[in-house]
Amino acid sequence: MRRLKNNLIISFLLAGVKASSQQDNHFLLENFAPLVNNPAYTGDKDLNDLILMTRQQWTGFEGAPVSYLLATQFSLRDKNASIGADIHNNSAGPVKETGVFFCYSYKVVLSDKSALYLGLKGGVSILHISLSDLLIIDPGDKLFISDVNNIILPNLGTGLHFVYQNYYFDFSVPSLIRNKLSPKGVAGVNNENREDRTVITGSGAKFQIGENIILHPAVSVWLVKGAPMLLETRFSATLQKLGAGLVYRPLSAVGGFIDYGFRDDIRVGYAFEFPVSMFSGIKTGTHEVFFGYNFSFTKQKTLSPRKF
């Protein structure tokens, strides 16, 4: 019964309109790799040159989402331009997706106190869904007749990052193209069986309250068609090389993270979150691990988990 329940929940998440709420991957430690969802952050001086991250969601739950991320970014000779790339692998139940994307950002200096960063990204993902492995309610459902075998999904994304003194505002659309997700050769499938665009907007600030203490409040909103609005509030603080923070998403999850910088070139972090939604009664949690490294040929950086 437990396996049947799990499969039914996963089927609902995949086939229902609310499945798009996790269409774009979301890390609790997203502040260490914001260029993935907003390419305008590419080349940010407070990010590591090399980023490794994993997210193990709902541990102990069969078919739970698992994500891996490898990202890198560098500033070009023109100090206002930067390039980057990310490779990711996501799996959730019968769904497996691997993608490679490249990013570019350019800084427009508006005044001594403000700047606008513009970003673009592009790449491809390969999607595979083993629909035949699911237990379905309606055997005649055309969506589940055959597997989705390695569909290539090209996409483009864009974003902006505006900074004024110690405040910032973000806006991004990580995926502009609405790729069709139906298996090849399947006719009569609803035209809405496509990727939906996710719109992400947010803002935050940095306040220094002591010689070595910096506070970072932030808020962001994720909007996608057919899914409830995702609101995330984030509060973090740094004390020299040690950082910690709390994240809360109403009706979704609550969690915290801690990170530490070794020397000037290595940073590690860990995050844990637990659900406050439909899975709140299940003894499960989500774990994330982060590793960041700065190459010796790049300029030494002062790292902090702020987003600008």
TORKOL-4160 file (C-alpha; in steps of 0.2 Angstrom, whole numbers, padded with zeros to 4 digits, m for minus):
308
<pt num="1" X="0000" Y="0000" Z="0000"/>
<pt num="2" X="0014" Y="0012" Z="0004"/>
<pt num="3" X="0022" Y="0009" Z="m0013"/>
<pt num="4" X="0005" Y="0012" Z="m0022"/>
<pt num="5" X="0002" Y="0028" Z="m0012"/>
<pt num="6" X="0020" Y="0034" Z="m0017"/>
<pt num="7" X="0017" Y="0030" Z="m0035"/>
<pt num="8" X="0000" Y="0039" Z="m0035"/>
<pt num="9" X="0007" Y="0054" Z="m0027"/>
<pt num="10" X="0021" Y="0055" Z="m0040"/>
<pt num="11" X="0009" Y="0052" Z="m0054"/>
<pt num="12" X="m0001" Y="0066" Z="m0048"/>
<pt num="13" X="0014" Y="0078" Z="m0047"/>
<pt num="14" X="0019" Y="0073" Z="m0065"/>
<pt num="15" X="0002" Y="0073" Z="m0073"/>
<pt num="16" X="m0008" Y="0087" Z="m0063"/>
<pt num="17" X="m0007" Y="0105" Z="m0066"/>
<pt num="18" X="0003" Y="0108" Z="m0050"/>
<pt num="19" X="0018" Y="0098" Z="m0057"/>
<pt num="20" X="0025" Y="0114" Z="m0065"/>
<pt num="21" X="0028" Y="0120" Z="m0047"/>
<pt num="22" X="0045" Y="0111" Z="m0048"/>
<pt num="23" X="0048" Y="0113" Z="m0067"/>
<pt num="24" X="0063" Y="0124" Z="m0063"/>
<pt num="25" X="0075" Y="0117" Z="m0050"/>
<pt num="26" X="0075" Y="0126" Z="m0034"/>
<pt num="27" X="0090" Y="0124" Z="m0021"/>
<pt num="28" X="0089" Y="0130" Z="m0003"/>
<pt num="29" X="0107" Y="0136" Z="m0006"/>
<pt num="30" X="0102" Y="0145" Z="m0022"/>
<pt num="31" X="0111" Y="0161" Z="m0015"/>
<pt num="32" X="0127" Y="0152" Z="m0019"/>
<pt num="33" X="0123" Y="0148" Z="m0037"/>
<pt num="34" X="0110" Y="0161" Z="m0042"/>
<pt num="35" X="0116" Y="0162" Z="m0060"/>
<pt num="36" X="0107" Y="0145" Z="m0063"/>
<pt num="37" X="0090" Y="0154" Z="m0062"/>
<pt num="38" X="0096" Y="0172" Z="m0066"/>
<pt num="39" X="0110" Y="0173" Z="m0079"/>
<pt num="40" X="0113" Y="0191" Z="m0074"/>
<pt num="41" X="0123" Y="0185" Z="m0059"/>
<pt num="42" X="0136" Y="0177" Z="m0070"/>
<pt num="43" X="0153" Y="0184" Z="m0064"/>
<pt num="44" X="0147" Y="0190" Z="m0048"/>
<pt num="45" X="0162" Y="0194" Z="m0037"/>
<pt num="46" X="0154" Y="0185" Z="m0022"/>
<pt num="47" X="0152" Y="0169" Z="m0031"/>
<pt num="48" X="0165" Y="0155" Z="m0032"/>
<pt num="49" X="0173" Y="0151" Z="m0049"/>
<pt num="50" X="0168" Y="0133" Z="m0047"/>
<pt num="51" X="0152" Y="0127" Z="m0039"/>
<pt num="52" X="0146" Y="0109" Z="m0034"/>
<pt num="53" X="0130" Y="0106" Z="m0026"/>
<pt num="54" X="0117" Y="0092" Z="m0023"/>
<pt num="55" X="0100" Y="0092" Z="m0017"/>
<pt num="56" X="0092" Y="0076" Z="m0009"/>
<pt num="57" X="0074" Y="0080" Z="m0007"/>
<pt num="58" X="0061" Y="0070" Z="0004"/>
<pt num="59" X="0074" Y="0057" Z="0009"/>
<pt num="60" X="0067" Y="0040" Z="0013"/>
<pt num="61" X="0053" Y="0043" Z="0001"/>
<pt num="62" X="0053" Y="0031" Z="m0015"/>
<pt num="63" X="0055" Y="0041" Z="m0031"/>
<pt num="64" X="0060" Y="0057" Z="m0022"/>
<pt num="65" X="0068" Y="0071" Z="m0032"/>
<pt num="66" X="0087" Y="0071" Z="m0033"/>
<pt num="67" X="0097" Y="0085" Z="m0041"/>
<pt num="68" X="0116" Y="0088" Z="m0045"/>
<pt num="69" X="0123" Y="0104" Z="m0051"/>
<pt num="70" X="0140" Y="0109" Z="m0058"/>
<pt num="71" X="0143" Y="0127" Z="m0062"/>
<pt num="72" X="0157" Y="0139" Z="m0066"/>
<pt num="73" X="0159" Y="0157" Z="m0070"/>
<pt num="74" X="0173" Y="0169" Z="m0075"/>
<pt num="75" X="0174" Y="0188" Z="m0079"/>
<pt num="76" X="0181" Y="0193" Z="m0096"/>
<pt num="77" X="0195" Y="0205" Z="m0099"/>
<pt num="78" X="0181" Y="0218" Z="m0101"/>
<pt num="79" X="0177" Y="0219" Z="m0082"/>
<pt num="80" X="0159" Y="0223" Z="m0086"/>
<pt num="81" X="0156" Y="0206" Z="m0095"/>
<pt num="82" X="0156" Y="0188" Z="m0089"/>
<pt num="83" X="0153" Y="0171" Z="m0095"/>
<pt num="84" X="0148" Y="0155" Z="m0086"/>
<pt num="85" X="0140" Y="0137" Z="m0088"/>
<pt num="86" X="0131" Y="0125" Z="m0078"/>
<pt num="87" X="0128" Y="0106" Z="m0080"/>
<pt num="88" X="0113" Y="0098" Z="m0070"/>
<pt num="89" X="0105" Y="0082" Z="m0068"/>
<pt num="90" X="0088" Y="0080" Z="m0060"/>
<pt num="91" X="0077" Y="0064" Z="m0057"/>
<pt num="92" X="0060" Y="0062" Z="m0049"/>
<pt num="93" X="0052" Y="0046" Z="m0049"/>
<pt num="94" X="0052" Y="0040" Z="m0068"/>
<pt num="95" X="0058" Y="0057" Z="m0074"/>
<pt num="96" X="0076" Y="0060" Z="m0078"/>
<pt num="97" X="0083" Y="0076" Z="m0085"/>
<pt num="98" X="0101" Y="0082" Z="m0089"/>
<pt num="99" X="0105" Y="0099" Z="m0096"/>
<pt num="100" X="0120" Y="0110" Z="m0101"/>
<pt num="101" X="0118" Y="0129" Z="m0102"/>
<pt num="102" X="0129" Y="0143" Z="m0105"/>
<pt num="103" X="0127" Y="0161" Z="m0098"/>
<pt num="104" X="0133" Y="0178" Z="m0102"/>
<pt num="105" X="0131" Y="0194" Z="m0092"/>
<pt num="106" X="0135" Y="0213" Z="m0095"/>
<pt num="107" X="0136" Y="0227" Z="m0082"/>
<pt num="108" X="0129" Y="0244" Z="m0086"/>
<pt num="109" X="0135" Y="0257" Z="m0074"/>
<pt num="110" X="0121" Y="0269" Z="m0070"/>
<pt num="111" X="0129" Y="0280" Z="m0057"/>
<pt num="112" X="0142" Y="0279" Z="m0043"/>
<pt num="113" X="0129" Y="0271" Z="m0032"/>
<pt num="114" X="0119" Y="0260" Z="m0045"/>
<pt num="115" X="0122" Y="0247" Z="m0059"/>
<pt num="116" X="0111" Y="0236" Z="m0070"/>
<pt num="117" X="0117" Y="0218" Z="m0074"/>
<pt num="118" X="0109" Y="0210" Z="m0089"/>
<pt num="119" X="0110" Y="0191" Z="m0092"/>
<pt num="120" X="0106" Y="0178" Z="m0106"/>
<pt num="121" X="0107" Y="0160" Z="m0105"/>
<pt num="122" X="0105" Y="0146" Z="m0118"/>
<pt num="123" X="0107" Y="0127" Z="m0119"/>
<pt num="124" X="0098" Y="0110" Z="m0121"/>
<pt num="125" X="0091" Y="0097" Z="m0109"/>
<pt num="126" X="0088" Y="0079" Z="m0113"/>
<pt num="127" X="0072" Y="0072" Z="m0105"/>
<pt num="128" X="0067" Y="0054" Z="m0102"/>
<pt num="129" X="0051" Y="0048" Z="m0093"/>
<pt num="130" X="0047" Y="0030" Z="m0090"/>
<pt num="131" X="0028" Y="0032" Z="m0090"/>
<pt num="132" X="0026" Y="0013" Z="m0092"/>
<pt num="133" X="0033" Y="0010" Z="m0074"/>
<pt num="134" X="0019" Y="0020" Z="m0066"/>
<pt num="135" X="0003" Y="0013" Z="m0059"/>
<pt num="136" X="m0011" Y="0023" Z="m0067"/>
<pt num="137" X="m0029" Y="0026" Z="m0063"/>
<pt num="138" X="m0035" Y="0027" Z="m0081"/>
<pt num="139" X="m0027" Y="0014" Z="m0092"/>
<pt num="140" X="m0034" Y="0023" Z="m0108"/>
<pt num="141" X="m0025" Y="0039" Z="m0104"/>
<pt num="142" X="m0015" Y="0043" Z="m0120"/>
<pt num="143" X="m0002" Y="0052" Z="m0110"/>
<pt num="144" X="0004" Y="0036" Z="m0102"/>
<pt num="145" X="0004" Y="0025" Z="m0118"/>
<pt num="146" X="0022" Y="0026" Z="m0121"/>
<pt num="147" X="0038" Y="0032" Z="m0113"/>
<pt num="148" X="0046" Y="0049" Z="m0116"/>
<pt num="149" X="0063" Y="0043" Z="m0124"/>
<pt num="150" X="0077" Y="0056" Z="m0123"/>
<pt num="151" X="0068" Y="0071" Z="m0130"/>
<pt num="152" X="0079" Y="0086" Z="m0133"/>
<pt num="153" X="0073" Y="0102" Z="m0126"/>
<pt num="154" X="0082" Y="0118" Z="m0132"/>
<pt num="155" X="0079" Y="0133" Z="m0122"/>
<pt num="156" X="0084" Y="0151" Z="m0118"/>
<pt num="157" X="0083" Y="0162" Z="m0103"/>
<pt num="158" X="0085" Y="0180" Z="m0098"/>
<pt num="159" X="0087" Y="0190" Z="m0082"/>
<pt num="160" X="0092" Y="0207" Z="m0074"/>
<pt num="161" X="0099" Y="0212" Z="m0058"/>
<pt num="162" X="0098" Y="0230" Z="m0052"/>
<pt num="163" X="0109" Y="0236" Z="m0038"/>
<pt num="164" X="0107" Y="0253" Z="m0029"/>
<pt num="165" X="0119" Y="0255" Z="m0014"/>
<pt num="166" X="0116" Y="0240" Z="m0003"/>
<pt num="167" X="0099" Y="0236" Z="m0010"/>
<pt num="168" X="0095" Y="0225" Z="m0026"/>
<pt num="169" X="0080" Y="0220" Z="m0037"/>
<pt num="170" X="0080" Y="0204" Z="m0048"/>
<pt num="171" X="0069" Y="0198" Z="m0062"/>
<pt num="172" X="0072" Y="0183" Z="m0073"/>
<pt num="173" X="0063" Y="0170" Z="m0084"/>
<pt num="174" X="0075" Y="0155" Z="m0084"/>
<pt num="175" X="0065" Y="0146" Z="m0098"/>
<pt num="176" X="0057" Y="0156" Z="m0112"/>
<pt num="177" X="0053" Y="0142" Z="m0124"/>
<pt num="178" X="0038" Y="0131" Z="m0121"/>
<pt num="179" X="0044" Y="0114" Z="m0127"/>
<pt num="180" X="0032" Y="0100" Z="m0130"/>
<pt num="181" X="0033" Y="0085" Z="m0118"/>
<pt num="182" X="0022" Y="0072" Z="m0126"/>
<pt num="183" X="0030" Y="0056" Z="m0132"/>
<pt num="184" X="0033" Y="0056" Z="m0151"/>
<pt num="185" X="0019" Y="0048" Z="m0161"/>
<pt num="186" X="0006" Y="0051" Z="m0148"/>
<pt num="187" X="m0009" Y="0060" Z="m0156"/>
<pt num="188" X="m0024" Y="0068" Z="m0147"/>
<pt num="189" X="m0014" Y="0074" Z="m0132"/>
<pt num="190" X="m0019" Y="0091" Z="m0125"/>
<pt num="191" X="m0009" Y="0105" Z="m0132"/>
<pt num="192" X="m0005" Y="0111" Z="m0114"/>
<pt num="193" X="0007" Y="0096" Z="m0111"/>
<pt num="194" X="0021" Y="0108" Z="m0113"/>
<pt num="195" X="0034" Y="0117" Z="m0102"/>
<pt num="196" X="0028" Y="0133" Z="m0094"/>
<pt num="197" X="0038" Y="0149" Z="m0091"/>
<pt num="198" X="0043" Y="0152" Z="m0074"/>
<pt num="199" X="0044" Y="0171" Z="m0069"/>
<pt num="200" X="0055" Y="0174" Z="m0054"/>
<pt num="201" X="0056" Y="0191" Z="m0045"/>
<pt num="202" X="0064" Y="0197" Z="m0029"/>
<pt num="203" X="0073" Y="0210" Z="m0019"/>
<pt num="204" X="0085" Y="0211" Z="m0004"/>
<pt num="205" X="0098" Y="0221" Z="0005"/>
<pt num="206" X="0114" Y="0220" Z="0015"/>
<pt num="207" X="0116" Y="0229" Z="0032"/>
<pt num="208" X="0132" Y="0230" Z="0042"/>
<pt num="209" X="0127" Y="0231" Z="0061"/>
<pt num="210" X="0145" Y="0228" Z="0068"/>
<pt num="211" X="0163" Y="0227" Z="0063"/>
<pt num="212" X="0162" Y="0209" Z="0056"/>
<pt num="213" X="0143" Y="0206" Z="0056"/>
<pt num="214" X="0132" Y="0208" Z="0040"/>
<pt num="215" X="0114" Y="0204" Z="0039"/>
<pt num="216" X="0105" Y="0199" Z="0023"/>
<pt num="217" X="0086" Y="0199" Z="0022"/>
<pt num="218" X="0078" Y="0194" Z="0005"/>
<pt num="219" X="0062" Y="0189" Z="m0003"/>
<pt num="220" X="0058" Y="0181" Z="m0019"/>
<pt num="221" X="0042" Y="0176" Z="m0029"/>
<pt num="222" X="0041" Y="0162" Z="m0041"/>
<pt num="223" X="0026" Y="0162" Z="m0053"/>
<pt num="224" X="0021" Y="0148" Z="m0065"/>
<pt num="225" X="0005" Y="0144" Z="m0074"/>
<pt num="226" X="m0006" Y="0131" Z="m0066"/>
<pt num="227" X="0003" Y="0132" Z="m0049"/>
<pt num="228" X="0001" Y="0142" Z="m0033"/>
<pt num="229" X="0013" Y="0157" Z="m0031"/>
<pt num="230" X="0029" Y="0152" Z="m0022"/>
<pt num="231" X="0034" Y="0165" Z="m0009"/>
<pt num="232" X="0051" Y="0163" Z="m0001"/>
<pt num="233" X="0058" Y="0174" Z="0013"/>
<pt num="234" X="0076" Y="0172" Z="0017"/>
<pt num="235" X="0087" Y="0179" Z="0031"/>
<pt num="236" X="0105" Y="0176" Z="0033"/>
<pt num="237" X="0120" Y="0183" Z="0042"/>
<pt num="238" X="0139" Y="0182" Z="0041"/>
<pt num="239" X="0152" Y="0184" Z="0054"/>
<pt num="240" X="0169" Y="0184" Z="0045"/>
<pt num="241" X="0170" Y="0168" Z="0036"/>
<pt num="242" X="0155" Y="0159" Z="0045"/>
<pt num="243" X="0138" Y="0161" Z="0038"/>
<pt num="244" X="0121" Y="0155" Z="0043"/>
<pt num="245" X="0103" Y="0158" Z="0037"/>
<pt num="246" X="0084" Y="0153" Z="0038"/>
<pt num="247" X="0072" Y="0151" Z="0024"/>
<pt num="248" X="0053" Y="0150" Z="0024"/>
<pt num="249" X="0041" Y="0146" Z="0011"/>
<pt num="250" X="0023" Y="0147" Z="0017"/>
<pt num="251" X="0013" Y="0131" Z="0015"/>
<pt num="252" X="0028" Y="0123" Z="0007"/>
<pt num="253" X="0044" Y="0121" Z="0018"/>
<pt num="254" X="0055" Y="0129" Z="0031"/>
<pt num="255" X="0074" Y="0126" Z="0032"/>
<pt num="256" X="0091" Y="0133" Z="0037"/>
<pt num="257" X="0109" Y="0133" Z="0031"/>
<pt num="258" X="0127" Y="0135" Z="0037"/>
<pt num="259" X="0143" Y="0139" Z="0027"/>
<pt num="260" X="0161" Y="0142" Z="0031"/>
<pt num="261" X="0175" Y="0148" Z="0020"/>
<pt num="262" X="0192" Y="0140" Z="0021"/>
<pt num="263" X="0206" Y="0152" Z="0017"/>
<pt num="264" X="0201" Y="0162" Z="0002"/>
<pt num="265" X="0198" Y="0149" Z="m0011"/>
<pt num="266" X="0186" Y="0136" Z="m0003"/>
<pt num="267" X="0169" Y="0137" Z="0004"/>
<pt num="268" X="0158" Y="0123" Z="0010"/>
<pt num="269" X="0139" Y="0123" Z="0015"/>
<pt num="270" X="0125" Y="0112" Z="0021"/>
<pt num="271" X="0107" Y="0115" Z="0022"/>
<pt num="272" X="0092" Y="0105" Z="0029"/>
<pt num="273" X="0073" Y="0108" Z="0026"/>
<pt num="274" X="0057" Y="0100" Z="0031"/>
<pt num="275" X="0040" Y="0101" Z="0023"/>
<pt num="276" X="0025" Y="0110" Z="0030"/>
<pt num="277" X="0013" Y="0105" Z="0016"/>
<pt num="278" X="0005" Y="0088" Z="0011"/>
<pt num="279" X="0021" Y="0079" Z="0017"/>
<pt num="280" X="0022" Y="0087" Z="0034"/>
<pt num="281" X="0016" Y="0071" Z="0042"/>
<pt num="282" X="0029" Y="0060" Z="0034"/>
<pt num="283" X="0046" Y="0058" Z="0043"/>
<pt num="284" X="0057" Y="0065" Z="0029"/>
<pt num="285" X="0068" Y="0079" Z="0026"/>
<pt num="286" X="0078" Y="0087" Z="0012"/>
<pt num="287" X="0097" Y="0089" Z="0013"/>
<pt num="288" X="0109" Y="0100" Z="0002"/>
<pt num="289" X="0128" Y="0100" Z="0001"/>
<pt num="290" X="0138" Y="0114" Z="m0007"/>
<pt num="291" X="0156" Y="0115" Z="m0012"/>
<pt num="292" X="0164" Y="0131" Z="m0020"/>
<pt num="293" X="0182" Y="0134" Z="m0026"/>
<pt num="294" X="0191" Y="0149" Z="m0033"/>
<pt num="295" X="0205" Y="0146" Z="m0045"/>
<pt num="296" X="0222" Y="0153" Z="m0042"/>
<pt num="297" X="0222" Y="0163" Z="m0058"/>
<pt num="298" X="0207" Y="0173" Z="m0053"/>
<pt num="299" X="0207" Y="0188" Z="m0042"/>
<pt num="300" X="0206" Y="0184" Z="m0024"/>
<pt num="301" X="0188" Y="0187" Z="m0018"/>
<pt num="302" X="0179" Y="0191" Z="m0002"/>
<pt num="303" X="0165" Y="0178" Z="m0001"/>
<pt num="304" X="0148" Y="0180" Z="0008"/>
<pt num="305" X="0131" Y="0172" Z="0005"/>
<pt num="306" X="0123" Y="0188" Z="m0001"/>
<pt num="307" X="0115" Y="0189" Z="m0018"/>
<pt num="308" X="0124" Y="0205" Z="m0025"/>
